[in-house]
Amino acid sequence: MIDMHTHSNASDGSFSPSELLEEAMNRGLYAFALTDHDTLSGLDELDRAAAGKGYSRAVPGVELSVQIEDHSIHVCGLFVDRSSAGLRDTLEWTRERRDARNAKIIRKFNELGYDIRMEDILNVAKGESVGRPHMAKILVSKGYFKNIQDVFDKLLKKGESAYVERELPSPEKAVSAIRDAGGIAIWAHPFARRNMDRRKFRETLSYMKGVGLQGIEAYYSTYDRPTQDYLLQVAREEGMLVSGGSDFHGDNMEGVSMGNGMGGLKVPDRVFDELFEAKKN
């Protein structure tokens, strides 16, 4: 099996890129992709580790959030060329705005009485993409909350007291950056959002196809079989590529294993083969 959606400590995962490779090999994965949020900084380490182990199907990727009207969705770029100036510029623009948001969240935490500083976050984060999961981890370590999800539920999710809206790139900007870098643009976990029903999904998919989206993440950790089958059917109807992955974050996302998701995830090898063939063409 394969896993086309994983995260390292270059963004908000707990495993290093080298450790992700070890995990993939231990689990016998045919292929996997590193898709860190807003950064390519883990890819060099992954390349070196894969070359040293003779593992030839470690896919360079990235994950971007984009804004569509009143909601955001995630887009994974697979097989991206990290030397692409356009992609690098887009990621830098995104990280600058993420950093500005982080500063505002820290101020809110302090106003609410939580002892947390930017230096704490930078000490926890191993890469250049710093975000809310790092803050949540610190608050748990200081005994304010029992786990990361608890922090999000009580402070950091939309509508809660420490939430700050984030400025995101447009779908056009993100998809263009991925495709200009030779990558394949995939809508990640479309039904992970609680308010994404099938009507809204179809409307969003139509719009995203119009800006160059190429595929859908039809296999995902939290999907039930009917959801998976529906997405596979839509992909066939729309002539789109299919991808799938666990969204593995190591210790930072409880209950999700690389390759297996929450226990029932099985992304067939042929998904990688079809994506690789599309990349070549």
N, C-alpha and C positions, 0 to 999 in steps of 0.2 A: 504494500500500500504506500501512499504518498501523503505529504502534508505541505500544502502550498501557502500556509499562513502561520508563521511563528515569529516570536519577538525575543530579542536578546537584551542584555543590560546596556546596549548602546541606546535603547529607548527605555521601555518600562518593564522588560522581562528581568528575571533573576539569573538566568544562565548567560555565560559569555558565548560568543559565536562558536568558539572551539568546543565548549561543552554541549551546545546544541548539536553540533556535528556528531559528537560521541553518542548523544542520546539517540539521534537518528540511526546511527549504525547499530547501536545496541538493540534497537527495536526492529531492525531489518528493513528500514524504509528504503524503497526504490529511489525516491527523490524527495527533497524538501526545499522550501524557499524561506529565506530570511526576509521578513517584511516589517522592519522597524518603523515606528512612527516618525515621519518627517526627517529621517536621517539615513545616510548611506554609510555611516562611519564604522559599522560592524562588518562591512563586506570584505575589506582587505584581510582581516583576521580570518574570516570564514574561508576565503580563497586559499590562504596559506595552509590552514588546517586540512582542507579538502585535498589539496595537492599532496600533502604529507601522508595522508591516509589512502590516497588513490581513489577517492570518492568523486565521481565525475558529474553527479547530478545535484549539486548544491546550487540553487537558483538565486541570483541576486535580485532582490525586490525592495519595495518600500510601500508604506501605507500612508495615505493622505486623507484627511477629512475635508469635505467640501460643503458649501452652503447652498441649499436650494430653498428659496423662499423662507418659510418659517422653521425649517428643519435641516439637519445635516446628515450626510451619509459618508461612508468610508469607501475609498477606492484603493485597491492594491495594484501596484505596478509590478509585473513579473518580467524577468529577463532584461532588466534595465541596464543601460550603459552608464556607469557611475561617472564617466568623464564628461557627460553631457552638460554643457554650460546652462542650458535652459532649465533642466531638472534641478541642478544645484542652486540656481537663482531662486526658483520657486520654493525649494525647501528652506533656503535661508530666509526668505520673506516670511514663510510660515513660522519658523522658529522665533524670529524677532517678535512676532505678535503673540506667540505662546509665552515668551519670556515676560512681555508686558502684562499679560493676563496673570501669570504666576505672581508677580509683584502685588497686584491688586488683591489676589486671594490671600496672600500672606498678611496683608494689612487687615483684611476681614477677620482672619484667625486671631490676630493679636487683639483686635477690638472685642472679640468674643471671649478673650481671656486665655487663649491657648499659647503656650510658650513654644514658638517655632520661628526660625529665621531662615533667610535665604541660604546662609552658609550651611545650615543643617541639610537642606535639600541637595545642594551641590556635593556635599560629602557622601550622600547616599546614591545619587545618580552617577552612573559610570560613563555615560555618554553625553552628547551635546543636546539630546532631546529630553528636556526635563518637563514633568507634568504632574497632574493630580495624584497618580498612584504613588509617586515618591513622597508627596506630602502626607498622604494617608498612612504610608508605612512608618513615617516618623511619629505621627500621632499615636499609632498603635504601640510603637516601641517605648513611648513615654507614658503609656498606661491610660491614655484618655479614652481609648476605644478597644474593643476586644478583637476586631479584625478590620481589614481594609474595606470590605463591603459595608461594614457598619459606619465607617467614616463617610462613605459616599451617600449612604441612605440618609444620614442625619445632617450632613453639612454640604457635600460637594455636588450632589446631583441637581439638575435644573429645578429651581424653585426653592432650594434650601438656602440657609443664611450665608454660606460662604461661596455660593456659586457666582461665577462671573462669566458673562457671555464671551465667546471667543470669536475673533475676526478670522475668517477662513477664506482660502482661495475659492474662486468660482469653479464650477465643474469644468468649464471650457479651459481654464488655465491649468488645472491639475491634469486633466486627460491629455491635453496637448503636450504638457511637459513629459508625461510618461511615454507617449507615442513618439515624440521627437527624440527621446532617448532610446528608441528601438524596443520599448517595452510593450506589454499587453496590458490594457486597462480592464480591471475586473471589479464589479460592484461587490464589495465584501459584505457578508452576512446581511442581506436585505431585510430579513424578518427577525433580526435580533432586537429591533426597536419594538416596544410594546404597542405603539400607535400606528404601525405600518400594516394596514390591511391590504387585501388584494387589489382593490380599486386604486389606492394610492400607489401601490407598487407598480401597477401597470402604467400609471400616469408618469411616475418618476422614471421608469425604464424607457418609456418613449422619448422623454426629454434627454436622458443620458445617452441613448443611442444616437440622437441627433448631434451630440457634441463629440461623438467618436468612441463611446464605450464599446468594448469588444466582447465582454463576457460577464457571467454571473457566478458567484460562489454558491453553487447548488448543494454542496456538502458542507456541513458545519456542526460544531459540537452540540449546540442546543436544539438543532432541528429534530422534529419527529419525522417519521417516514412519509406521511402525507405531504408535509412541507417540502421535503427533499424531492419527492416525485413531481410535485407541482412545478418546482423550479426547473427540473430537468425537462419537463414538458414545454415550459415557456421558452427555454433555451432552444429547443428543437424548432418550435414554431417560429421563433424570431431569427433563426440562423446564427445564434450566438455561441461563443465558446463557453465551456463549463470549467470551473475550478472548484477547489475544496480544501479545507484545512481546519485545524483545531483551534487556532488563535491562542496557541500555547504561550504562556507568560512565566512558566516555571512556578516558583513558590508564590508569585504575586497574583496568581489566579487559582484559587483552590478548586480541586476536583477535575481539572482539565489536564489530560496527558497528551504528550506529543504523539501524533498519529492516531490515537484512540479517542481523543476528545473526552467526553464524559463516560466513555465505555463502549459506545455503540458506533463510533465514527469509522467508516471504511471508505476511503477515497481510492478508486481503482487506479492501477498503474497507467491504464490507457488515457486517463485524464492528463497526465504529464506528457505522454507521447503526442496527444493531439495539440496541446499547448506548444510543445517544442516544434512541431511541424508548422503551426501557424506562425511562430516566431521566425522560422527560416524563410517563409513565404512573404 
